[in-house]
Amino acid sequence: MAAVMADEPKSLAEVRARIDALDTELIRLLAARQSLVRSAAAFKTDEQAVRAPGRVEQVIASVRERAAAAGLAPEVAEPVWRAMIGAFIDLEMSEHARLGSDQRR
Protein backbone atom coordinates (compact mmCIF):
# COMPACT_ATOMS: atom_id res chain seq x y z
CA MET A 1 0.00 0.00 0.00
CA ALA A 2 1.41 3.39 -1.00
CA ALA A 3 2.07 6.03 1.62
CA VAL A 4 -0.27 9.00 1.27
CA MET A 5 0.52 12.52 2.43
CA ALA A 6 -1.90 13.99 4.95
CA ASP A 7 -2.69 16.86 2.61
CA GLU A 8 -1.67 17.52 -0.94
CA PRO A 9 0.68 20.45 -1.59
CA LYS A 10 -1.01 23.55 -2.97
CA SER A 11 1.96 24.92 -4.93
CA LEU A 12 5.35 24.08 -6.39
CA ALA A 13 6.93 26.14 -3.61
CA GLU A 14 5.22 23.93 -1.02
CA VAL A 15 6.36 20.78 -2.83
CA ARG A 16 9.93 22.09 -2.81
CA ALA A 17 9.73 23.06 0.86
CA ARG A 18 8.55 19.56 1.76
CA ILE A 19 11.30 17.99 -0.31
CA ASP A 20 13.87 20.22 1.44
CA ALA A 21 12.52 19.12 4.83
CA LEU A 22 12.77 15.46 3.80
CA ASP A 23 16.31 16.04 2.53
CA THR A 24 17.26 17.48 5.92
CA GLU A 25 15.93 14.34 7.63
CA LEU A 26 17.68 12.09 5.11
CA ILE A 27 20.98 13.86 5.81
CA ARG A 28 20.52 13.32 9.54
CA LEU A 29 19.82 9.63 8.98
CA LEU A 30 22.77 9.24 6.59
CA ALA A 31 25.06 10.85 9.16
CA ALA A 32 23.91 8.25 11.70
CA ARG A 33 24.52 5.48 9.13
CA GLN A 34 27.98 6.88 8.45
CA SER A 35 28.84 6.71 12.12
CA LEU A 36 27.89 3.04 12.18
CA VAL A 37 29.89 2.35 8.99
CA ARG A 38 32.96 3.89 10.61
CA SER A 39 32.42 1.68 13.66
CA ALA A 40 32.02 -1.42 11.49
CA ALA A 41 35.46 -0.87 9.97
CA ALA A 42 37.07 -1.73 13.30
CA PHE A 43 35.47 -5.18 13.30
CA LYS A 44 36.51 -6.18 9.79
CA THR A 45 39.80 -7.91 9.15
CA ASP A 46 40.39 -7.27 5.45
CA GLU A 47 39.17 -5.59 2.26
CA GLN A 48 36.91 -8.53 1.35
CA ALA A 49 35.14 -8.18 4.70
CA VAL A 50 34.61 -4.48 4.01
CA ARG A 51 33.28 -5.04 0.50
CA ALA A 52 31.09 -8.00 1.63
CA PRO A 53 29.30 -8.59 -1.70
CA GLY A 54 27.00 -11.21 -0.16
CA ARG A 55 25.88 -8.73 2.48
CA VAL A 56 25.34 -6.05 -0.17
CA GLU A 57 23.00 -8.34 -2.11
CA GLN A 58 21.18 -9.28 1.10
CA VAL A 59 20.63 -5.59 1.89
CA ILE A 60 19.45 -4.86 -1.67
CA ALA A 61 16.94 -7.71 -1.61
CA SER A 62 15.58 -6.47 1.71
CA VAL A 63 15.44 -2.87 0.49
CA ARG A 64 13.48 -3.89 -2.61
CA GLU A 65 10.92 -5.71 -0.44
CA ARG A 66 10.60 -2.90 2.09
CA ALA A 67 10.40 -0.30 -0.68
CA ALA A 68 7.54 -2.12 -2.39
CA ALA A 69 5.71 -2.44 0.92
CA ALA A 70 6.11 1.29 1.57
CA GLY A 71 4.98 2.39 -1.88
CA LEU A 72 8.45 3.20 -3.24
CA ALA A 73 9.24 1.66 -6.61
CA PRO A 74 11.94 -1.00 -6.09
CA GLU A 75 13.41 0.22 -9.40
CA VAL A 76 14.07 3.56 -7.67
CA ALA A 77 15.17 2.16 -4.32
CA GLU A 78 17.74 -0.30 -5.67
CA PRO A 79 19.99 2.15 -7.57
CA VAL A 80 19.75 4.68 -4.73
CA TRP A 81 20.88 2.05 -2.21
CA ARG A 82 23.59 0.71 -4.52
CA ALA A 83 25.02 4.22 -4.90
CA MET A 84 24.79 4.84 -1.14
CA ILE A 85 26.36 1.49 -0.29
CA GLY A 86 29.15 2.09 -2.81
CA ALA A 87 29.96 5.47 -1.27
CA PHE A 88 29.91 4.02 2.23
CA ILE A 89 32.15 1.12 1.18
CA ASP A 90 34.66 3.67 -0.12
CA LEU A 91 34.47 5.52 3.20
CA GLU A 92 34.79 2.30 5.17
CA MET A 93 37.80 1.23 3.08
CA SER A 94 39.50 4.51 3.99
CA GLU A 95 38.57 4.07 7.65
CA HIS A 96 39.77 0.46 7.62
CA ALA A 97 43.10 1.54 6.09
CA ARG A 98 43.45 4.33 8.65
CA LEU A 99 42.73 1.96 11.52
CA GLY A 100 45.25 -0.51 10.12
CA SER A 101 47.94 2.13 9.93
CA ASP A 102 47.09 3.29 13.47
CA GLN A 103 47.49 -0.29 14.73
CA ARG A 104 50.88 -0.63 13.00
CA ARG A 105 52.28 2.36 14.89
N, C-alpha and C positions, 0 to 999 in steps of 0.2 A: 504494500500500500504506500503510495507516495505521500511525502510530508506536505502539508498544506499550511501556508502562512496564515496567521490569524486574520489579517486584513491585507487586501491587495494594495500595492503602492499606487499612488494617485498621479505620480509624475516621474520623469526620468531622473530628476534630481533626488527624489526619494529612493528610487531603485539604487542609484549610485551611493547614497548615504548608507543604505542597508548593506550593500556589498562592502563598503569601507569598514563598517562595524564588524562584519563577519571576517574580513581580512585581519583586523586587529586581534580577534579571538583566535584565528588560525595561527597567527604569529606567536601568540602566547603559548598555544599548544605545541607548536613546532619547537619552541625554545625548551619546553619541558622534555620533549622527545630527544632533543639534542643532548641534554644533560644526561639522560639515560644511555644514549649511544656512547658518550664519553666514558661513562662508568663501565659499560660492557667491554670496552677495549682492554681494561685491566684483567678481565677474566679469560681472555682469548690468548691462545698460545702461539698462533701463527697467522699468516695472511689468509690461508684457506678457511680458518675459523672465522676470520673477520668477514670474508666474502660470503660464506655460508649459502651457496646457491640453493640447497634443499630448503633451508629456512626461508629464503626469499620467495620461492614458489609456494610454500605453505602460507606465507603472509598474503601473497597475491590471491590465492584461491579463497582465503577467508575474506579478504577485502571485497572481492567480486560478490560473494554471497551477501555480506553485510550491506554492500551498496545497493544491490537489488532489493533487499528487504526494506531499505530506507527510502527507496524511490530515486536513487542515483543510478544512472546508466552505468553498468559495469564497464562498458567501452570507454567511459570517461574516467572512472575510478582507477582502472588498471594502469594506464599510462601516467597518471598523476602519481600513483604510488611507486611505480617503477622509477620515475625521475627522482622522487623524494628519497627512495631507498638508495639509489645510485649516489646521490649527493651525500647522504649520511655514511655510506660505505667509504667514500673518499675521505670524509672527515675522520671516521673511525680508524682508517688506515694511518692517517697522519698521527692521530692520538696513540695508536698502538706503537708506531715507530718512535714517537717521543718517549713513551713509557719504557720501551726497550732500551733507548739510549740512556735514560735516567737510571735504569737498573744496572747498566754496564759501568756506571761511574763509581 
